[in-house]
Amino acid sequence: MSKEHDKGMSLIVKVITRLTVGLILLYGIYIVLHGHVSPGGGFAGGVIIALSFVHLFLAYGKDVALKKLPKTAMSFFESMGAILFLSIALLGFTGGYFFLNFISKGEPFRLFSAGIIPLCNIAISLKVGAGLFAIFVVLVLLKFEWEKKE
Amino acid sequence: MIIYLLCLILFCCGLYCILRKRNIIKIILGIIIAEYAVNLFFILVAYRMEGRSPILSSEVEIVNMVDPLPQALVLTAIVIGLATTALLVALAMRIYEKYKTFDITKIKELRG
């Protein structure tokens, strides 16, 4: 086995993780994009996206997961989600008031409809996904640091 | 009526866990149980007999749907509960790092 397979869980868990982690990520993106026509939305989809990275972290150890999504990228995405949401809300001032739905609403029950709500969902999912994975990573790294000090 | 009382019993289980247990992790679990009992109570208050979920759909015309306002409230409460739980867990880990124990009766000295 190559060197990156030394850490983490057993080979069975790793193979199953490699097969399923992409599907979990895709399902999260699906939940986010269909947030305005079906149950789900930014928060639920963001949690599923974060869980796919947590899955990778648990199976392969911290090096592989942090190579896929480094800490700088995590903090970038988290800040980007907040700024995107705020700027979408502030853009409503071009037409009148805060949170004005300035894009055309389109036909109901279609994927491309509801104006700014899908964009807001995407911003929320960026924030929640990166933030939740950051919480997990910070809690785990705290434990590692403490064990190193012993 | 009985389901509201069962909700209260669940909340009391969480409260007992918070007040009586000595392990910090069990106290955190008690907080989570109490929180979810309140969430469940809100959802049950919003329920209407034979009501369907308050989501518009193109095929079915809605005649009788449950109240969507407490559901939105509970969604926000779940998000806030997640954040507070993460904070509590981080604090518990810090306490364990400093005092090498989760038992609250053994955490006595105030070390700088």
Chai-1 contact restraints between the chains, C-beta under 6 A:
chainA,res_idxA,chainB,res_idxB,connection_type,confidence,min_distance_angstrom,max_distance_angstrom,comment,restraint_id
A,F109,B,S58,contact,1.0,0.0,6.0,A-B,restraint_1
A,I135,B,A86,contact,1.0,0.0,6.0,A-B,restraint_2
A,L142,B,M93,contact,1.0,0.0,6.0,A-B,restraint_3
A,W146,B,E97,contact,1.0,0.0,6.0,A-B,restraint_4
